[in-house]
Amino acid sequence: MPNLCLTVVSIGCILKAGFKLEFMEGSCSIKKGKDGPVIGHIPASVNGLFKVEHVFAAVNTPITDEPMDILTLHQRLGHVSTDTIRSLIRASSITGLHIIDDFPPFICDLCKYAKTTWKPIHKERTTTVDVVPL
C-alpha cells in the first residue's frame, strides 16, 4: 500500500528466511545468503527509523500470468473495492495475473458484515421504570 504511513518489518522473519542484514550508518542492506547479492536497501530517516521505500512489484517475481477471479483478488488485497482493483490493473500496479472479470457483481459476506450498523446506546433512559414498593 503506497499510501500507508508505516511499514513494520520483522527482522526475525527476514533472518529466519535465510537472509542477512547489514546495518551501516544511515542504511540497512538485505542480502540473499551470507555472501549473496543485495536484494533490498532501507535508508534511515532523520529520526533514526528505517523507512521502507514502497514499490509496486516485488524483486525477482516471475511473471506467470496466473488466472485469478476478481473476488479472490478482492480478498487477497484486504477487501478493497473492485473499482480500486481495476484501477491498479490499469496502472500496471498488479502484474503477472490474468484477471477473470466476467462475473456479475458479487457481494462479499465479510464486507457486508463489517458495514452492519448497531442501534445507538443512549446516555439516558428513554423508557419509564416501574418502581415496586418494598
N, C-alpha and C positions, 0 to 999 in steps of 0.2 A: 504494500500500500504506500505509494509515494507520498501521500499527504499525511501519513501517520507521524505524530510528533516525537515518538520514541521507539527505538528498536532495541530489544533486550536480546543479547547474545549469550548463550551458555558456554563458557569456556570449558567446563567439564564435558559437555557433549561434543565439542569440537575435538578435544583431546581423545575422548573415547572412540571417536570415529577414525582415529589414526593420523590426525593432522598435527602439525607443530605450530605453536605460536611464538613469535619473537617480538618482545616489546622493546622498542628503542625510544629515544627521546622524541616525542611528538608523533609516534605512529606505532601500529601493531601490524605485523605481517603474518599471514596464514600460509603455511607451506604444506604441500602434499607429501607426507612422509618426512623422514629426518633430513634428507638432503634433496628433496624434490623441489619443483618449481613453486614460486609464489603464486597462489591462486586467489588471494584476497589481500587487500590493504585497507586498514582502518585508520584514518588520521585522528589525532587527538584534538579536541576543541580547546578553546581558551580556558575553560574551567577544568580541564584535565580529564574530561569524559571522552570516550572513544565513540564517535558518531559514525554509524554505518551509512555509506553512500548508497542510495537506492538505485537499482537498475531494474528494468522490466524483465529481462531474460537472464536465466542462470548461466554461469560459465560452463562450457563443455556439455551443454544439454543437447543430446541428439534430437534432430527434428524427425519425428516418426510419422506425423500426420495421423495420429490416433483418432478414430471416430468417437465422438462423445456427444450425448444429447444435452440440450441446454439446461434441463433440470439437474442433471448430475453436476454440471459446471456451476450452476447456481448454488448448490450445496457445498461444493469444494471451495468456492470463493467466499464462503461465510455468509451466504444468503443475500448477496447483492441483487439488485433488480436486473431483470432481463435486458432492459434498456442500457444499463451500465455495462453488462457483458457484451452486448452488440457494439457499444462504443469502444470498448477495449479491443475487440476484434478488428474493427475498422482502423484503429490507431496502430495496429500490429503490435499491441502490448501482449497479446496472447498468441503464441506461435506454436506450431507442432501439433495442432489439433484440427480435425475436420469436424466442425460443429454441425450437428443434426438439429435443425431448427424448423422442421416441417410439422411439428406437433401443434395442436390447438393450445391456446393459453392454458397454463396449468395453475393450480392452487397448491402452494406449499403448506402443509399442515403446521410445520414449525413456525413459519412466518405468520400464519393466521393465528396461532396460539399466542405468539409474542405480542400481537396487536390487540388482544382482547382487552376490554375495559372492565373496570371494577366499580361497584357502587361506592359513592363517597362516604366517608365516615365523618359524621357531623360532630362538632365540638360540644354541642348542647343537645339534650334530649329533645326529640321532635314529637314524641307521644307522651300522653299523660301517664302517671304512675298511680295505681290504686294503692292507697295506704290502708293496711289492715291493722285495726287497733289491737294492742296486746292484752 
